[in-house]
């Protein structure tokens, strides 16, 4: 299950959710796997990333697994804070002929 799930409130309304878990077999690494937000609020995605990073740091984790990326804009969002990318995600499918 999730180690944490946090809701961001703006003007009394829930506008974003961050959630994640400790990475099994990797002490000190946190996986922030859920980040859902109201796209009508400019830069809210960046605010959610900052909230996630602050929570992870304050909770004592040394590393963040930011999950894979399929699109260039996702990678840009995640590297703007100086992240180091250690792996690449390959997406594939099996098609019956």
N, C-alpha and C positions, 0 to 999 in steps of 0.2 A: 504494500500500500504506500500511499504518499506520506512522506515525513511532515510535509507542511502544505497547506493550501491557504492563500491569503487573498482577500477581496479588496480592491481599491474602490473607495467611495468618493464621488464628486457631487456636490450639491444634493446630498442625500440619496443618490442613486448609485448602485453598483455598476461600475464602468470597466472594470478589469479584474482578471483572476490570474494569479501566479501559483503554480504548484510543482512539486518535484519530490525526489526521493534520494536516499543515499545509494551510491553505486555499489552493488554487491562486489565483494572481493577487491575493492579498491578504497582502502581507508583514506578518509579525508577528501573524497570527491563527491560532489553533489550533482545530480542530473536535474536541471530545470526543464521539465518536459512539457509543461502546459503554460501558455501565455495567451490568454484570450482577452481582447479588448474592443471597445467601441471605436470603430474606425472613423467615426464622424468627428472625433476629438483629435485635433492636430497634435502630433508628437506624443500621443499617449503611449504608443508602443515603446518609445525611448524611455519614458518615465517608468513604465513597467520593468524594463531591463534594469534601470538604475535601482529600483526597489528590490528586484531580485538579487542583484549584485550586493547591495548593502545587507540584505538579510543573510545571504550566504557567508559573507565576510564576518558579520557579527555573530554568526552561529559557529564559527571556528573552522569552517571548511577551507582547504588550501587550494582546491581546484574545482572548476565548474565544467561539466560535460554539457555543451550547448547543443547536442544532438546534431544530426546531419542536415545538410542543406541541398535543396534541389534547384534553387533559383539564385541568381547573382545578387538580387536585392536583399535576400535573406542574409547572405554572407556579409554584405556591406553593413547591414544593421548590427550584426554581431561583432564585427571587427572594429567598429568605430571607437571602442573603449580599450583598444590595444591587445585584443585576444590573439593568442597563438593557435593556429589551426594545426592539429596533429594528424588528422585523417581526412579522407575524402569519402563521401557517400556515393555508392553506385546504386541506381534504381533499375530494376529489371522486371520483366514479366514473362510468363510462359504462355504460349499461344498454341492451342490445339489446331492441327492442320487436317 
